[in-house]
Amino acid sequence: MIYYEILCYSCKKTFKVYEGSLLYKQFKERKSRIFCCDDCSHKIRMDAIKNFFRYLK
């Protein structure tokens, strides 16, 4: 299976992006774009949701 190894901009670890995934397609089209791994992506998303609901009160 074909994959790219990409450096996560948040935790600075390398992770693999396999052919057929959305990140693979995005990386292949624009190599200068910033990418993050699944763990960091989930953490960033949860922080954004928490902050959103904090300002609704």
N, C-alpha and C positions, 0 to 999 in steps of 0.2 A: 504494500500500500504506500502511496506517495504522501509525503508530509513535509512541512517546513518547521524548523525550530525557530521560535520567535522569543525575544526578550520581553518580559513583562515590565511595563514602565512603573508599576507600583512596587512590586516586591523584588524586582531585578533578577528573577529566576527565569530560566528558559523553559518553555513549554512547547508541546507539539500540536500543530494544527494539521488535521488530516484532510485529504482530498474529499470534496463533496460537502464540506461544512461551509457555513457563511463566512467565518473568519478566513478560511483558506482562499475563498474567492476575493474577499476584500484585500487580503495581503498580496495576492497575485496582481491585482489591478493597481494598487497604490502602495508601494513599499515604504513610502515616507510617513505613512499614517501610524499613529500610536495605538498599541494593542495591550490588553491586559489578560491575564489568565482567568479561568473560571472562578477560582476562589476570590481573587481580588475584585472581579466584576460583581460577584454576589455581595461582597462587603460594601462596595461603593453604592450599589443599588439600595441596600438596606439602610445605609446612612442617609441617603437622599430621601427615602420614604419617611424615616424618623424625623428628619428636619422639616419636611413638608408638613407633617401633622403637628409638629411643635408650634408652627406659626399660625395654624388655624385657630388655636385657642384664644 
